[in-house]
Amino acid sequence: MTTALSISGKRPGTFLARVPAPLAAFLAGAVAATGFQPLALWPLTLAAFALLMHLLCGASGPKRAALIGWLFGVGHFWLGNNWIATAFTYQAEMPAWLGWVAIFLLSLYLAVYPMLAGLAAWAIGRRLPGPVPFVLTFAATWIVTEWMRGWVFTGFAWNPLGIVTLGGFDRPGLALVSQFLGTYALSGLVVLLAGCWLAAAVLIPARRYIAGGVVLILPVALMLAPFPPPGQREGALDFTLVQPDVRQDDLNNPRHFEPNFIKTARLSGQPTPANERKLVLWPESGVPDYLRGGYPSRYYIATTFAADPDLARERIADVIGPGGMLLTGTVDLVIDPAAKRAIAAENVVTAVGPDGEIAGGYAKAHLVPYGEYLPMRSLLEPIGLSRLVAGTLDFRPGPGPRTIDLGRWGKAGVQICYEIVFSGQVVDPDVRPDYIFNPSNDGWFGAWGPPQHLAQARLRAIEEGLPVLRSTTTGISALIDAGGVVRASIPKYEAASISGKIPPALAPTPFARMGNWLAMGWALLLLVAAMVASRRRRG
């Protein structure tokens, strides 16, 4: 096995003889995570994946291959998800240091997917010997396992590998091809680019300078190429997107409810006249008021303006004007009519029209474990574990992507907070929207979370060919066009708004039409290419 998969013909790992392969795999995983935002050191990601493949090629058996893949994943996810530790600073019953323990424990699970990718590539490599078939196979297995990570046990699709291909705010970079591949197949492309550098590390020392130079430069050329972004036309619908800079400590403090509303209302601009139209966008947790009627009065007294949802909506109508339509994050309650008490809640976006009436709504489907609900509550609550954000009610999930038809304000697709990271699960399959609204509360996402969140929203825009409007409590808020270009943004911890016209949607992309079947098709094609390459090598 070692001879068949050896890249250079020598014992794999010779140049790392002083570093045990498991330790090298763990360190390589951590280095690979530096390609994500905010560092965006993609050359280190390519180099780390080249090393991972080198180590897998030298694995002496399946257990060794599995260990290398798993330790790589532990380092990769532990560093890349470090923002989760910040969430624990908002949990009064747990010390902040426990956040780092939680990240580590989560990484132990998430690392199963790189382990499976490496083990499968190693096993297939026994039947398809040769470096090129191995790289092609590993790219295919990475695609499949990363897709699995997005839905197994409700999924945690944060930081797909393909995200390192994004360019700066003014250009989509190589990520532009995700409209033809999908995010998971884009991750497979990153593996192939890393395979080029692995080949260069063999060819150049062997004095095959031309071939080595080509495969060394090719990934750099593709990553830095000025791919022309599509979707630069101007739209027709005016909007104002608000970032009120309401910090997490103040968000659920009743003494701050009214000052927060006044700040948000002022940032929304002047009321829109009846002969015009403007969409106003407020973030997740944009208002504390319960906007729907029918709840027991005690719930309105605790949170809602004048303890009356009708009056709360009427003052919103005064803010947006007769030509305005508001989309805002808020909370709905699920009331037990017999007990006359709330038994659950829903994290929702509510559309409030110029007449103060509710024009539509959307309930979040992908909920955050320990943030919006406590798994196994009967077991965990007695030992002091509770949710990481305020509230005692568990949230219940909505039905999935839905398009809200707002009439002359267009068709709005909605993805609340981290729902936007789920490739292929953000658009209503029956009614394609004109744009995606992604309200979020990133105030407890630490330093790395908000830029990573924004990057994933850019990938959804490219994949689906739809503009994405992100309104967050503390940043980063942004207007993203259908080509993944950030046309305007508000940095973290700044109270401001963005006004303009919503960029137009593009025609449905291949990914928008086929979804993740497209990515799985690319994985299958890579496996076929690996078999062809292996046969040609044998011949």
C-alpha positions as CSV (number, residue, x, y, z in Angstrom):
1,M,0.0,0.0,0.0
2,T,2.7,2.5,0.9
3,T,4.6,1.8,-2.3
4,A,1.4,2.1,-4.4
5,L,0.4,5.4,-3.0
6,S,3.9,6.9,-2.6
7,I,4.2,10.3,-4.3
8,S,7.9,10.3,-4.7
9,G,8.8,6.6,-4.6
10,K,10.5,7.1,-1.2
11,R,9.0,6.5,2.2
12,P,6.2,9.2,2.5
13,G,6.9,11.5,5.4
14,T,10.7,11.4,5.1
15,F,11.0,15.2,5.1
16,L,8.9,15.2,8.3
17,A,10.8,12.4,9.9
18,R,11.3,14.4,13.1
19,V,7.6,15.2,13.4
20,P,5.2,12.2,14.1
21,A,2.6,12.0,11.4
22,P,-0.4,12.4,13.9
23,L,1.1,15.6,15.3
24,A,1.9,16.8,11.8
25,A,-1.7,16.1,10.8
26,F,-3.1,18.1,13.7
27,L,-0.9,21.1,13.1
28,A,-1.7,21.0,9.3
29,G,-5.4,21.1,10.2
30,A,-5.0,24.2,12.3
31,V,-2.9,25.8,9.6
32,A,-5.5,25.0,7.0
33,A,-8.1,27.0,9.0
34,T,-6.1,30.2,8.5
35,G,-7.4,30.3,5.0
36,F,-10.8,31.3,6.4
37,Q,-11.8,34.8,7.3
38,P,-10.7,37.0,8.8
39,L,-7.1,35.9,8.0
40,A,-7.8,34.6,4.5
41,L,-4.3,33.0,4.2
42,W,-5.3,30.6,1.4
43,P,-1.8,29.7,0.4
44,L,-1.4,28.1,3.9
45,T,-4.6,26.2,3.3
46,L,-3.3,24.7,0.1
47,A,0.0,23.8,1.6
48,A,-1.7,22.2,4.6
49,F,-3.9,20.0,2.4
50,A,-0.9,19.1,0.3
51,L,0.7,17.8,3.5
52,L,-2.4,16.0,4.5
53,M,-2.5,14.1,1.3
54,H,1.2,13.3,1.6
55,L,0.6,11.9,5.1
56,L,-2.4,9.9,3.9
57,C,-0.4,8.4,1.1
58,G,2.2,7.2,3.6
59,A,-0.4,5.7,6.0
60,S,0.5,2.0,6.7
61,G,-3.0,0.9,7.2
62,P,-6.7,1.9,7.5
63,K,-6.4,2.8,11.2
64,R,-3.4,5.0,10.5
65,A,-5.2,6.8,7.7
66,A,-8.3,7.3,9.8
67,L,-6.2,8.7,12.7
68,I,-4.4,11.2,10.3
69,G,-7.7,12.4,8.8
70,W,-9.3,12.7,12.2
71,L,-6.5,14.6,13.9
72,F,-6.3,16.9,10.9
73,G,-10.0,17.6,11.4
74,V,-9.6,18.3,15.1
75,G,-7.0,21.0,14.5
76,H,-8.9,22.4,11.6
77,F,-12.3,22.8,13.3
78,W,-10.8,23.8,16.7
79,L,-9.1,26.9,15.3
80,G,-11.7,27.7,12.6
81,N,-14.6,27.7,15.0
82,N,-12.9,29.6,17.8
83,W,-15.6,32.2,17.8
84,I,-17.9,29.8,19.5
85,A,-16.0,30.4,22.8
86,T,-17.3,33.9,22.9
87,A,-20.9,32.6,23.1
88,F,-20.1,31.1,26.5
89,T,-19.3,34.6,27.9
90,Y,-23.1,35.2,27.7
91,Q,-23.9,32.1,29.7
92,A,-23.9,33.2,33.4
93,E,-24.1,29.7,34.7
94,M,-20.9,28.5,33.0
95,P,-17.3,29.9,33.1
96,A,-15.9,31.4,29.9
97,W,-13.1,28.9,29.7
98,L,-15.7,26.2,29.2
99,G,-16.2,27.6,25.7
100,W,-12.8,26.4,24.6
101,V,-13.6,23.0,26.0
102,A,-16.9,23.0,24.0
103,I,-15.1,23.9,20.8
104,F,-12.7,21.1,21.3
105,L,-15.5,18.6,22.0
106,L,-17.4,19.8,18.9
107,S,-14.2,19.4,16.9
108,L,-13.8,15.8,18.0
109,Y,-17.2,15.1,16.3
110,L,-16.7,17.3,13.2
111,A,-13.3,15.7,12.6
112,V,-15.1,12.5,11.8
113,Y,-15.9,13.9,8.3
114,P,-12.2,14.5,7.3
115,M,-11.5,11.1,8.8
116,L,-14.0,9.5,6.6
117,A,-12.8,11.4,3.5
118,G,-9.2,10.3,4.2
119,L,-10.0,6.7,5.0
120,A,-12.2,6.3,1.9
121,A,-9.5,7.8,-0.3
122,W,-6.9,5.5,1.2
123,A,-9.1,2.5,0.7
124,I,-10.0,3.3,-2.9
125,G,-6.3,4.2,-3.5
126,R,-5.4,0.5,-2.9
127,R,-7.4,-0.3,-6.0
128,L,-6.5,2.8,-8.0
129,P,-2.7,3.2,-7.3
130,G,-0.9,6.4,-8.3
131,P,-0.7,10.0,-7.0
132,V,-3.1,11.5,-9.6
133,P,-5.9,9.0,-8.9
134,F,-5.4,9.5,-5.2
135,V,-5.7,13.3,-5.4
136,L,-8.8,12.9,-7.6
137,T,-10.3,10.4,-5.2
138,F,-9.6,12.5,-2.2
139,A,-11.3,15.5,-3.8
140,A,-14.3,13.3,-4.5
141,T,-14.5,11.9,-0.9
142,W,-14.0,15.4,0.5
143,I,-17.0,16.7,-1.5
144,V,-19.3,13.9,-0.2
145,T,-18.2,14.1,3.4
146,E,-18.5,17.9,3.5
147,W,-22.0,17.6,2.1
148,M,-22.8,15.0,4.8
149,R,-21.5,17.4,7.5
150,G,-24.2,19.9,6.3
151,W,-27.1,17.7,7.2
152,V,-26.2,14.7,9.5
153,F,-27.6,15.4,13.0
154,T,-29.2,18.6,11.7
155,G,-25.9,19.6,10.2
156,F,-23.1,22.1,11.0
157,A,-22.0,23.4,7.6
158,W,-19.9,26.3,8.9
159,N,-16.7,27.0,7.0
160,P,-16.8,24.8,4.0
161,L,-13.3,24.5,2.5
162,G,-14.4,26.2,-0.8
163,I,-14.8,29.5,1.1
164,V,-11.1,30.1,0.9
165,T,-11.5,30.8,-2.9
166,L,-13.5,34.0,-2.3
167,G,-11.8,37.2,-3.4
168,G,-12.0,40.6,-1.7
169,F,-15.2,42.5,-1.3
170,D,-14.9,43.9,-4.9
171,R,-14.5,40.6,-6.6
172,P,-15.8,37.1,-6.2
173,G,-12.5,35.4,-7.0
174,L,-12.4,31.7,-8.0
175,A,-15.6,31.2,-6.0
176,L,-17.5,32.5,-9.0
177,V,-17.4,29.0,-10.4
178,S,-19.6,27.8,-7.5
179,Q,-22.6,28.6,-9.7
180,F,-21.5,25.7,-11.8
181,L,-20.2,23.5,-9.0
182,G,-21.9,24.2,-5.8
183,T,-20.0,25.0,-2.6
184,Y,-19.1,21.4,-1.8
185,A,-17.7,20.7,-5.3
186,L,-15.9,24.0,-4.9
187,S,-14.2,22.5,-1.9
188,G,-13.2,19.6,-4.0
189,L,-11.6,22.0,-6.4
190,V,-9.5,23.4,-3.5
191,V,-8.3,19.9,-2.8
192,L,-7.2,19.6,-6.5
193,L,-5.3,22.9,-6.3
194,A,-3.6,21.6,-3.2
195,G,-2.8,18.4,-5.2
196,C,-1.0,20.6,-7.7
197,W,1.3,21.9,-5.0
198,L,1.9,18.4,-3.8
199,A,3.0,17.5,-7.3
200,A,5.2,20.5,-7.5
201,A,7.0,19.4,-4.3
202,V,8.0,16.2,-6.2
203,L,8.6,17.5,-9.7
204,I,10.9,20.4,-8.8
205,P,13.4,18.4,-6.7
206,A,13.4,15.9,-9.5
207,R,14.5,18.7,-11.8
208,R,11.4,18.6,-13.9
209,Y,11.3,22.4,-13.6
210,I,8.8,23.2,-16.4
211,A,6.1,20.8,-15.2
212,G,6.8,21.6,-11.6
213,G,6.6,25.4,-12.3
214,V,3.3,25.0,-14.1
215,V,1.5,23.0,-11.3
216,L,3.1,25.4,-8.8
217,I,1.8,28.6,-10.5
218,L,-1.6,27.3,-11.7
219,P,-3.4,27.5,-8.3
220,V,-1.9,31.0,-7.7
221,A,-3.1,32.1,-11.1
222,L,-6.6,30.8,-10.6
223,M,-6.9,32.2,-7.1
224,L,-5.7,35.7,-8.2
225,A,-7.4,35.8,-11.6
226,P,-9.7,38.9,-12.0
227,F,-12.8,36.9,-12.9
228,P,-15.4,39.4,-14.1
229,P,-18.4,39.4,-11.7
230,P,-21.9,39.2,-13.2
231,G,-24.9,41.2,-12.1
232,Q,-23.6,44.7,-12.2
233,R,-26.9,46.3,-13.4
234,E,-28.8,48.6,-11.1
235,G,-32.1,47.4,-9.6
236,A,-35.5,49.2,-9.3
237,L,-36.5,48.7,-5.7
238,D,-35.2,51.1,-3.1
239,F,-34.1,49.8,0.3
240,T,-32.7,50.9,3.6
241,L,-30.8,48.3,5.6
242,V,-30.1,49.1,9.3
243,Q,-27.3,48.1,11.7
244,P,-28.2,49.7,15.0
245,D,-25.1,48.4,16.9
246,V,-27.1,47.0,19.8
247,R,-24.7,45.0,21.9
248,Q,-25.6,41.6,23.2
249,D,-25.6,42.8,26.8
250,D,-28.3,45.4,26.0
251,L,-30.4,43.4,23.5
252,N,-32.6,41.7,26.1
253,N,-32.5,44.4,28.8
254,P,-35.9,46.0,29.1
255,R,-34.4,49.3,30.1
256,H,-32.8,49.5,26.6
257,F,-35.9,48.5,24.6
258,E,-37.1,52.0,23.9
259,P,-33.7,53.6,23.2
260,N,-32.8,50.7,20.9
261,F,-36.1,51.2,19.0
262,I,-35.5,55.0,18.7
263,K,-32.0,54.4,17.4
264,T,-33.2,51.9,14.8
265,A,-36.0,54.1,13.7
266,R,-33.8,57.1,13.2
267,L,-31.4,55.0,11.1
268,S,-34.3,53.9,8.9
269,G,-34.5,57.4,7.3
270,Q,-37.5,59.5,6.5
271,P,-40.9,57.9,6.0
272,T,-41.5,56.9,2.4
273,P,-44.2,58.8,0.5
274,A,-47.2,56.8,-0.9
275,N,-46.1,57.4,-4.5
276,E,-42.8,55.7,-3.8
277,R,-41.8,52.3,-2.5
278,K,-39.0,51.3,-0.2
279,L,-38.0,48.1,1.7
280,V,-36.7,48.7,5.2
281,L,-34.7,45.9,6.8
282,W,-34.0,45.5,10.5
283,P,-31.9,42.7,12.0
284,E,-32.7,39.6,13.9
285,S,-34.0,40.7,17.3
286,G,-34.8,44.0,15.5
287,V,-37.7,44.7,17.9
288,P,-38.5,43.1,21.2
289,D,-42.3,43.6,20.7
290,Y,-44.6,40.7,20.2
291,L,-46.2,41.9,16.9
292,R,-48.9,39.2,16.6
293,G,-52.1,39.4,18.6
294,G,-53.9,36.7,20.7
295,Y,-51.4,36.2,23.5
296,P,-52.2,36.5,27.2
297,S,-51.8,40.1,28.2
298,R,-48.9,39.4,30.6
299,Y,-46.6,38.7,27.7
300,Y,-47.3,42.1,26.0
301,I,-46.8,43.9,29.3
302,A,-43.3,42.5,29.7
303,T,-42.0,43.3,26.2
304,T,-44.3,45.2,23.9
305,F,-44.8,49.0,23.3
306,A,-47.8,50.2,25.2
307,A,-48.5,46.5,25.9
308,D,-50.4,46.4,22.7
309,P,-49.3,44.7,19.5
310,D,-51.6,46.8,17.3
311,L,-50.0,50.0,18.7
312,A,-46.5,48.6,18.3
313,R,-47.2,47.9,14.6
314,E,-48.8,51.3,14.1
315,R,-45.7,53.1,15.3
316,I,-43.6,51.0,12.9
317,A,-46.0,52.0,10.1
318,D,-45.3,55.7,11.1
319,V,-41.6,55.0,10.8
320,I,-41.6,53.4,7.4
321,G,-44.3,55.7,5.9
322,P,-47.2,54.9,3.4
323,G,-44.7,53.7,0.8
324,G,-42.6,51.5,3.1
325,M,-42.5,47.8,3.9
326,L,-40.5,46.5,6.9
327,L,-38.9,43.2,7.3
328,T,-37.7,42.7,10.8
329,G,-36.5,39.9,13.1
330,T,-38.7,39.3,16.1
331,V,-40.2,36.4,18.1
332,D,-43.6,34.7,17.9
333,L,-45.0,32.6,20.8
334,V,-46.7,29.2,20.6
335,I,-49.6,29.4,23.1
336,D,-51.2,26.4,24.8
337,P,-54.9,27.6,24.7
338,A,-55.9,25.4,27.6
339,A,-53.2,26.5,30.0
340,K,-53.0,30.0,28.5
341,R,-49.3,30.0,28.5
342,A,-46.4,29.9,26.0
343,I,-45.0,26.5,25.4
344,A,-42.5,27.4,22.7
345,A,-41.3,30.2,20.6
346,E,-40.4,30.8,17.0
347,N,-37.5,32.9,15.7
348,V,-39.2,34.8,12.9
349,V,-39.0,37.6,10.3
350,T,-42.2,39.5,10.2
351,A,-43.3,41.8,7.3
352,V,-45.1,44.9,8.5
353,G,-46.9,47.0,5.8
354,P,-47.6,50.7,5.6
355,D,-51.1,50.1,7.2
356,G,-49.5,48.5,10.2
357,E,-50.8,45.0,9.3
358,I,-48.7,41.9,9.1
359,A,-48.0,41.2,5.4
360,G,-46.3,37.9,5.9
361,G,-43.7,36.0,7.9
362,Y,-41.1,33.3,8.0
363,A,-40.0,31.0,10.9
364,K,-36.4,29.9,11.2
365,A,-35.9,26.2,10.3
366,H,-32.3,25.6,11.2
367,L,-32.1,26.3,14.9
368,V,-28.9,26.6,16.9
369,P,-28.5,23.8,19.6
370,Y,-27.8,25.3,23.0
371,G,-28.6,28.8,21.5
372,E,-32.2,28.5,20.6
373,Y,-33.1,25.2,22.2
374,L,-31.5,22.9,24.7
375,P,-31.2,19.3,23.5
376,M,-32.1,16.7,26.1
377,R,-33.4,19.4,28.4
378,S,-34.7,17.0,31.0
379,L,-31.1,15.7,31.5
380,L,-29.0,18.8,31.0
381,E,-31.0,21.4,32.9
382,P,-30.8,19.7,36.3
383,I,-27.0,19.8,36.1
384,G,-26.9,23.5,35.4
385,L,-26.6,23.5,31.6
386,S,-28.9,25.9,29.8
387,R,-29.1,27.9,26.7
388,L,-26.4,30.3,25.8
389,V,-28.7,33.2,25.1
390,A,-31.5,34.7,27.1
391,G,-34.9,33.0,27.5
392,T,-36.3,29.9,29.0
393,L,-38.5,28.8,26.2
394,D,-37.2,26.5,23.5
395,F,-37.7,27.6,19.9
396,R,-39.3,25.3,17.5
397,P,-38.3,25.0,13.8
398,G,-40.2,26.4,10.9
399,P,-41.0,24.4,7.7
400,G,-38.0,25.5,5.7
401,P,-37.3,28.0,2.9
402,R,-40.4,30.0,2.0
403,T,-40.8,33.1,-0.3
404,I,-42.8,36.0,1.0
405,D,-44.7,37.8,-1.8
406,L,-44.7,41.4,-0.8
407,G,-46.5,42.7,-3.8
408,R,-44.8,45.8,-5.2
409,W,-41.9,45.3,-2.8
410,G,-41.0,42.1,-4.5
411,K,-40.6,38.5,-3.6
412,A,-38.4,38.1,-0.5
413,G,-36.6,34.9,0.4
414,V,-35.6,34.8,4.1
415,Q,-32.7,33.0,5.9
416,I,-32.3,34.0,9.5
417,C,-28.8,34.1,10.9
418,Y,-26.7,31.0,10.3
419,E,-29.3,29.4,8.1
420,I,-27.5,31.1,5.2
421,V,-24.6,28.7,5.6
422,F,-26.5,25.7,4.3
423,S,-25.8,25.3,0.7
424,G,-28.7,24.2,-1.4
425,Q,-31.2,24.9,1.4
426,V,-31.8,28.6,1.2
427,V,-34.3,29.1,-1.6
428,D,-38.0,28.1,-1.8
429,P,-37.9,25.4,-4.6
430,D,-41.5,26.4,-5.7
431,V,-41.2,30.2,-5.8
432,R,-37.9,31.8,-6.7
433,P,-37.4,35.0,-4.8
434,D,-36.1,38.3,-6.1
435,Y,-33.6,38.6,-3.2
436,I,-32.6,36.9,0.0
437,F,-32.9,38.8,3.3
438,N,-30.5,37.5,5.9
439,P,-31.0,39.2,9.3
440,S,-28.7,38.1,12.0
441,N,-27.5,38.8,15.5
442,D,-23.7,38.3,15.3
443,G,-23.1,40.1,18.7
444,W,-22.1,36.8,20.3
445,F,-20.0,35.5,17.4
446,G,-16.6,36.7,18.6
447,A,-14.0,38.2,16.3
448,W,-13.8,35.5,13.6
449,G,-17.5,34.7,13.4
450,P,-19.0,37.8,11.6
451,P,-16.5,37.8,8.7
452,Q,-16.9,34.1,8.2
453,H,-20.7,34.5,8.3
454,L,-20.5,37.2,5.7
455,A,-18.3,35.1,3.5
456,Q,-20.8,32.3,3.5
457,A,-23.6,34.7,2.6
458,R,-21.5,35.7,-0.4
459,L,-21.2,32.1,-1.5
460,R,-25.0,31.7,-1.4
461,A,-25.4,34.8,-3.6
462,I,-23.1,33.3,-6.2
463,E,-24.6,29.8,-6.1
464,E,-28.2,31.0,-6.4
465,G,-27.6,34.0,-8.6
466,L,-29.5,36.2,-6.1
467,P,-28.6,39.3,-4.2
468,V,-28.3,38.9,-0.4
469,L,-29.1,41.7,2.1
470,R,-27.6,41.2,5.5
471,S,-28.9,43.3,8.4
472,T,-27.2,42.5,11.7
473,T,-27.3,43.9,15.2
474,T,-23.6,44.7,15.5
475,G,-22.0,43.9,12.1
476,I,-21.0,43.0,9.6
477,S,-24.0,44.1,7.6
478,A,-23.8,44.2,3.8
479,L,-25.4,44.5,0.4
480,I,-24.2,41.6,-1.8
481,D,-25.1,41.4,-5.4
482,A,-25.9,38.2,-7.3
483,G,-22.2,37.8,-8.3
484,G,-20.9,37.8,-4.7
485,V,-19.6,41.4,-4.8
486,V,-20.1,43.3,-1.6
487,R,-21.4,46.6,-2.9
488,A,-21.7,48.3,0.5
489,S,-21.0,47.2,4.1
490,I,-21.0,48.4,7.6
491,P,-18.1,47.3,9.8
492,K,-18.6,45.8,13.3
493,Y,-19.7,48.0,16.2
494,E,-20.9,50.9,14.1
495,A,-24.4,52.2,14.1
496,A,-25.3,53.1,10.5
497,S,-27.5,52.2,7.5
498,I,-27.1,51.4,3.8
499,S,-29.6,52.8,1.3
500,G,-29.8,52.3,-2.4
501,K,-31.5,50.0,-4.9
502,I,-31.5,46.2,-4.6
503,P,-29.4,44.7,-7.3
504,P,-31.3,42.5,-9.8
505,A,-31.3,38.7,-9.6
506,L,-29.6,36.7,-12.4
507,A,-31.2,33.9,-14.3
508,P,-31.2,30.7,-12.3
509,T,-27.7,29.3,-12.2
510,P,-27.0,25.6,-12.9
511,F,-26.7,25.1,-9.1
512,A,-30.0,26.9,-8.5
513,R,-31.6,24.4,-10.9
514,M,-29.9,21.2,-9.7
515,G,-28.9,21.9,-6.1
516,N,-26.4,19.6,-4.4
517,W,-27.1,16.9,-7.0
518,L,-24.8,19.0,-9.1
519,A,-22.0,18.8,-6.5
520,M,-22.5,15.0,-6.1
521,G,-22.3,14.7,-9.9
522,W,-18.9,16.4,-9.8
523,A,-17.8,14.0,-7.1
524,L,-18.8,11.0,-9.3
525,L,-17.0,12.5,-12.2
526,L,-13.8,12.9,-10.2
527,L,-14.0,9.2,-9.2
528,V,-14.4,8.2,-12.9
529,A,-11.4,10.4,-13.8
530,A,-9.4,8.7,-11.0
531,M,-10.2,5.3,-12.6
532,V,-9.2,6.5,-16.0
533,A,-6.0,8.0,-14.7
534,S,-5.2,4.7,-12.9
535,R,-5.7,2.6,-16.0
536,R,-3.6,4.9,-18.1
537,R,-0.8,4.7,-15.5
538,R,-1.0,0.9,-15.6
539,G,-0.9,0.9,-19.4
